[in-house]
Amino acid sequence: MNIVLISVVCVMTAVICRVLSRESAEFSAALSICAVIVIGAVIVYTATDILSVSKRLYDSTIADKQYYDVMIKGAGICLITKTASDCCRDCGENALAGAAETAGRLAMLITALPLFSGVLSLVEELVA
């Protein structure tokens, strides 16, 4: 994935949308949606490569698989939460964006609870 190219496409689309919004707000919105769809497709295509490598690492690791599961779930929670909060902010709904971020933080804590339990068990073994 060429992040420079994607960044240039985003900035250029934003500038074009800003210029077109004065003349045709509908066309500006449609152009923005099309750019998001194209960039989203590139991200999904790239994510398949990342997932295949991470699956290979997951299968070959000797360490506890629980850590890997928490890491993957955490990354998913972060991406979903960021996307939702950005969409809310774009619509002018800052309170909803904050609520989405708070829910994401809570989901991360819940996802990481088994790791905290493991650390607590380890501390108890060391103390005893």
CNS distance restraints for C-alpha pairs under 8 A (distance, minus, plus):
assign (resid   1 and name CA) (resid  42 and name CA) 7.47 0.50 0.50
assign (resid   1 and name CA) (resid  43 and name CA) 7.69 0.50 0.50
assign (resid   1 and name CA) (resid  46 and name CA) 6.38 0.50 0.50
assign (resid   2 and name CA) (resid   6 and name CA) 6.41 0.50 0.50
assign (resid   3 and name CA) (resid   7 and name CA) 5.96 0.50 0.50
assign (resid   4 and name CA) (resid   8 and name CA) 6.15 0.50 0.50
assign (resid   5 and name CA) (resid   9 and name CA) 6.19 0.50 0.50
assign (resid   6 and name CA) (resid  10 and name CA) 6.19 0.50 0.50
assign (resid   6 and name CA) (resid  39 and name CA) 7.04 0.50 0.50
assign (resid   7 and name CA) (resid  11 and name CA) 6.19 0.50 0.50
assign (resid   8 and name CA) (resid  12 and name CA) 5.97 0.50 0.50
assign (resid   9 and name CA) (resid  13 and name CA) 5.92 0.50 0.50
assign (resid   9 and name CA) (resid  35 and name CA) 7.85 0.50 0.50
assign (resid  10 and name CA) (resid  14 and name CA) 6.08 0.50 0.50
assign (resid  10 and name CA) (resid  35 and name CA) 7.45 0.50 0.50
assign (resid  11 and name CA) (resid  15 and name CA) 6.22 0.50 0.50
assign (resid  12 and name CA) (resid  16 and name CA) 6.14 0.50 0.50
assign (resid  13 and name CA) (resid  17 and name CA) 5.94 0.50 0.50
assign (resid  13 and name CA) (resid  31 and name CA) 7.49 0.50 0.50
assign (resid  13 and name CA) (resid  32 and name CA) 6.68 0.50 0.50
assign (resid  13 and name CA) (resid  35 and name CA) 7.13 0.50 0.50
assign (resid  14 and name CA) (resid  18 and name CA) 6.07 0.50 0.50
assign (resid  14 and name CA) (resid  32 and name CA) 7.40 0.50 0.50
assign (resid  15 and name CA) (resid  19 and name CA) 6.31 0.50 0.50
assign (resid  16 and name CA) (resid  20 and name CA) 6.04 0.50 0.50
assign (resid  16 and name CA) (resid  28 and name CA) 7.72 0.50 0.50
assign (resid  17 and name CA) (resid  21 and name CA) 5.77 0.50 0.50
assign (resid  17 and name CA) (resid  28 and name CA) 4.71 0.50 0.50
assign (resid  17 and name CA) (resid  29 and name CA) 7.29 0.50 0.50
assign (resid  17 and name CA) (resid  31 and name CA) 7.05 0.50 0.50
assign (resid  17 and name CA) (resid  32 and name CA) 6.85 0.50 0.50
assign (resid  18 and name CA) (resid  22 and name CA) 7.38 0.50 0.50
assign (resid  18 and name CA) (resid  28 and name CA) 7.48 0.50 0.50
assign (resid  19 and name CA) (resid  23 and name CA) 7.73 0.50 0.50
assign (resid  20 and name CA) (resid  24 and name CA) 5.70 0.50 0.50
assign (resid  20 and name CA) (resid  25 and name CA) 6.72 0.50 0.50
assign (resid  20 and name CA) (resid  27 and name CA) 7.31 0.50 0.50
assign (resid  20 and name CA) (resid  28 and name CA) 5.59 0.50 0.50
assign (resid  21 and name CA) (resid  25 and name CA) 4.33 0.50 0.50
assign (resid  21 and name CA) (resid  26 and name CA) 7.73 0.50 0.50
assign (resid  21 and name CA) (resid  27 and name CA) 7.69 0.50 0.50
assign (resid  21 and name CA) (resid  28 and name CA) 5.45 0.50 0.50
assign (resid  24 and name CA) (resid  28 and name CA) 6.33 0.50 0.50
assign (resid  25 and name CA) (resid  29 and name CA) 6.18 0.50 0.50
assign (resid  26 and name CA) (resid  30 and name CA) 6.20 0.50 0.50
assign (resid  27 and name CA) (resid  31 and name CA) 6.07 0.50 0.50
assign (resid  28 and name CA) (resid  32 and name CA) 6.25 0.50 0.50
assign (resid  29 and name CA) (resid  33 and name CA) 6.19 0.50 0.50
assign (resid  30 and name CA) (resid  34 and name CA) 6.16 0.50 0.50
assign (resid  31 and name CA) (resid  35 and name CA) 6.24 0.50 0.50
assign (resid  32 and name CA) (resid  36 and name CA) 6.26 0.50 0.50
assign (resid  33 and name CA) (resid  37 and name CA) 6.20 0.50 0.50
assign (resid  34 and name CA) (resid  38 and name CA) 6.24 0.50 0.50
assign (resid  35 and name CA) (resid  39 and name CA) 6.12 0.50 0.50
assign (resid  36 and name CA) (resid  40 and name CA) 5.83 0.50 0.50
assign (resid  37 and name CA) (resid  41 and name CA) 6.14 0.50 0.50
assign (resid  38 and name CA) (resid  42 and name CA) 6.44 0.50 0.50
assign (resid  39 and name CA) (resid  43 and name CA) 6.23 0.50 0.50
assign (resid  40 and name CA) (resid  44 and name CA) 6.14 0.50 0.50
assign (resid  41 and name CA) (resid  45 and name CA) 6.08 0.50 0.50
assign (resid  42 and name CA) (resid  46 and name CA) 6.15 0.50 0.50
assign (resid  43 and name CA) (resid  47 and name CA) 5.97 0.50 0.50
assign (resid  44 and name CA) (resid  48 and name CA) 6.51 0.50 0.50
assign (resid  45 and name CA) (resid  49 and name CA) 7.31 0.50 0.50
assign (resid  46 and name CA) (resid  50 and name CA) 6.64 0.50 0.50
assign (resid  47 and name CA) (resid  51 and name CA) 6.02 0.50 0.50
assign (resid  48 and name CA) (resid  52 and name CA) 6.17 0.50 0.50
assign (resid  49 and name CA) (resid  53 and name CA) 6.37 0.50 0.50
assign (resid  50 and name CA) (resid  54 and name CA) 6.08 0.50 0.50
assign (resid  51 and name CA) (resid  55 and name CA) 5.92 0.50 0.50
assign (resid  52 and name CA) (resid  56 and name CA) 6.32 0.50 0.50
assign (resid  53 and name CA) (resid  57 and name CA) 6.30 0.50 0.50
assign (resid  54 and name CA) (resid  58 and name CA) 5.98 0.50 0.50
assign (resid  55 and name CA) (resid  59 and name CA) 6.16 0.50 0.50
assign (resid  56 and name CA) (resid  60 and name CA) 6.26 0.50 0.50
assign (resid  57 and name CA) (resid  61 and name CA) 5.97 0.50 0.50
assign (resid  58 and name CA) (resid  65 and name CA) 7.18 0.50 0.50
assign (resid  58 and name CA) (resid  68 and name CA) 7.08 0.50 0.50
assign (resid  61 and name CA) (resid  65 and name CA) 7.80 0.50 0.50
assign (resid  64 and name CA) (resid  68 and name CA) 7.69 0.50 0.50
assign (resid  65 and name CA) (resid  69 and name CA) 6.34 0.50 0.50
assign (resid  66 and name CA) (resid  70 and name CA) 6.27 0.50 0.50
assign (resid  67 and name CA) (resid  71 and name CA) 6.25 0.50 0.50
assign (resid  67 and name CA) (resid 115 and name CA) 7.38 0.50 0.50
assign (resid  68 and name CA) (resid  72 and name CA) 6.26 0.50 0.50
assign (resid  69 and name CA) (resid  73 and name CA) 6.08 0.50 0.50
assign (resid  70 and name CA) (resid  74 and name CA) 5.87 0.50 0.50
assign (resid  70 and name CA) (resid 111 and name CA) 6.33 0.50 0.50
assign (resid  70 and name CA) (resid 112 and name CA) 6.35 0.50 0.50
assign (resid  71 and name CA) (resid  75 and name CA) 6.20 0.50 0.50
assign (resid  72 and name CA) (resid  76 and name CA) 6.31 0.50 0.50
assign (resid  73 and name CA) (resid  77 and name CA) 6.15 0.50 0.50
assign (resid  73 and name CA) (resid 111 and name CA) 7.35 0.50 0.50
assign (resid  74 and name CA) (resid  78 and name CA) 6.13 0.50 0.50
assign (resid  74 and name CA) (resid 108 and name CA) 6.02 0.50 0.50
assign (resid  74 and name CA) (resid 111 and name CA) 7.19 0.50 0.50
assign (resid  75 and name CA) (resid  79 and name CA) 6.26 0.50 0.50
assign (resid  76 and name CA) (resid  80 and name CA) 6.13 0.50 0.50
assign (resid  77 and name CA) (resid  81 and name CA) 5.93 0.50 0.50
assign (resid  77 and name CA) (resid 104 and name CA) 6.33 0.50 0.50
assign (resid  77 and name CA) (resid 107 and name CA) 7.28 0.50 0.50
assign (resid  77 and name CA) (resid 108 and name CA) 6.96 0.50 0.50
assign (resid  78 and name CA) (resid  82 and name CA) 6.00 0.50 0.50
assign (resid  78 and name CA) (resid 104 and name CA) 6.88 0.50 0.50
assign (resid  79 and name CA) (resid  83 and name CA) 6.14 0.50 0.50
assign (resid  80 and name CA) (resid  84 and name CA) 6.14 0.50 0.50
assign (resid  81 and name CA) (resid  85 and name CA) 6.07 0.50 0.50
assign (resid  81 and name CA) (resid 100 and name CA) 6.17 0.50 0.50
assign (resid  81 and name CA) (resid 101 and name CA) 5.97 0.50 0.50
assign (resid  81 and name CA) (resid 103 and name CA) 7.99 0.50 0.50
assign (resid  81 and name CA) (resid 104 and name CA) 5.53 0.50 0.50
assign (resid  82 and name CA) (resid  86 and name CA) 6.01 0.50 0.50
assign (resid  82 and name CA) (resid 101 and name CA) 7.26 0.50 0.50
assign (resid  83 and name CA) (resid  87 and name CA) 6.17 0.50 0.50
assign (resid  84 and name CA) (resid  88 and name CA) 6.26 0.50 0.50
assign (resid  84 and name CA) (resid  97 and name CA) 7.08 0.50 0.50
assign (resid  84 and name CA) (resid 100 and name CA) 6.66 0.50 0.50
assign (resid  85 and name CA) (resid  89 and name CA) 6.14 0.50 0.50
assign (resid  85 and name CA) (resid  96 and name CA) 7.28 0.50 0.50
assign (resid  85 and name CA) (resid  97 and name CA) 4.10 0.50 0.50
assign (resid  85 and name CA) (resid  98 and name CA) 6.96 0.50 0.50
assign (resid  85 and name CA) (resid 100 and name CA) 5.76 0.50 0.50
assign (resid  85 and name CA) (resid 101 and name CA) 6.42 0.50 0.50
assign (resid  86 and name CA) (resid  90 and name CA) 6.09 0.50 0.50
assign (resid  86 and name CA) (resid  97 and name CA) 6.92 0.50 0.50
assign (resid  87 and name CA) (resid  91 and name CA) 6.40 0.50 0.50
assign (resid  87 and name CA) (resid  97 and name CA) 7.82 0.50 0.50
assign (resid  88 and name CA) (resid  92 and name CA) 6.41 0.50 0.50
assign (resid  88 and name CA) (resid  93 and name CA) 5.09 0.50 0.50
assign (resid  88 and name CA) (resid  94 and name CA) 6.55 0.50 0.50
assign (resid  88 and name CA) (resid  96 and name CA) 6.18 0.50 0.50
assign (resid  88 and name CA) (resid  97 and name CA) 5.13 0.50 0.50
assign (resid  89 and name CA) (resid  93 and name CA) 5.23 0.50 0.50
assign (resid  89 and name CA) (resid  94 and name CA) 5.27 0.50 0.50
assign (resid  89 and name CA) (resid  96 and name CA) 7.95 0.50 0.50
assign (resid  89 and name CA) (resid  97 and name CA) 5.92 0.50 0.50
assign (resid  93 and name CA) (resid  97 and name CA) 6.35 0.50 0.50
assign (resid  94 and name CA) (resid  98 and name CA) 6.18 0.50 0.50
assign (resid  95 and name CA) (resid  99 and name CA) 6.24 0.50 0.50
assign (resid  96 and name CA) (resid 100 and name CA) 6.15 0.50 0.50
assign (resid  97 and name CA) (resid 101 and name CA) 6.28 0.50 0.50
assign (resid  98 and name CA) (resid 102 and name CA) 6.14 0.50 0.50
assign (resid  99 and name CA) (resid 103 and name CA) 6.11 0.50 0.50
assign (resid 100 and name CA) (resid 104 and name CA) 6.15 0.50 0.50
assign (resid 101 and name CA) (resid 105 and name CA) 6.24 0.50 0.50
assign (resid 102 and name CA) (resid 106 and name CA) 6.24 0.50 0.50
assign (resid 103 and name CA) (resid 107 and name CA) 6.10 0.50 0.50
assign (resid 104 and name CA) (resid 108 and name CA) 6.19 0.50 0.50
assign (resid 105 and name CA) (resid 109 and name CA) 6.34 0.50 0.50
assign (resid 106 and name CA) (resid 110 and name CA) 6.23 0.50 0.50
assign (resid 107 and name CA) (resid 111 and name CA) 6.04 0.50 0.50
assign (resid 108 and name CA) (resid 112 and name CA) 6.13 0.50 0.50
assign (resid 109 and name CA) (resid 113 and name CA) 6.20 0.50 0.50
assign (resid 112 and name CA) (resid 116 and name CA) 6.57 0.50 0.50
assign (resid 113 and name CA) (resid 117 and name CA) 6.23 0.50 0.50
assign (resid 114 and name CA) (resid 118 and name CA) 6.23 0.50 0.50
assign (resid 115 and name CA) (resid 119 and name CA) 6.27 0.50 0.50
assign (resid 116 and name CA) (resid 120 and name CA) 6.14 0.50 0.50
assign (resid 117 and name CA) (resid 121 and name CA) 6.15 0.50 0.50
assign (resid 118 and name CA) (resid 122 and name CA) 6.21 0.50 0.50
assign (resid 119 and name CA) (resid 123 and name CA) 6.22 0.50 0.50
assign (resid 120 and name CA) (resid 124 and name CA) 6.16 0.50 0.50
assign (resid 121 and name CA) (resid 125 and name CA) 6.23 0.50 0.50
assign (resid 122 and name CA) (resid 126 and name CA) 6.29 0.50 0.50
assign (resid 123 and name CA) (resid 127 and name CA) 6.13 0.50 0.50
assign (resid 124 and name CA) (resid 128 and name CA) 6.04 0.50 0.50
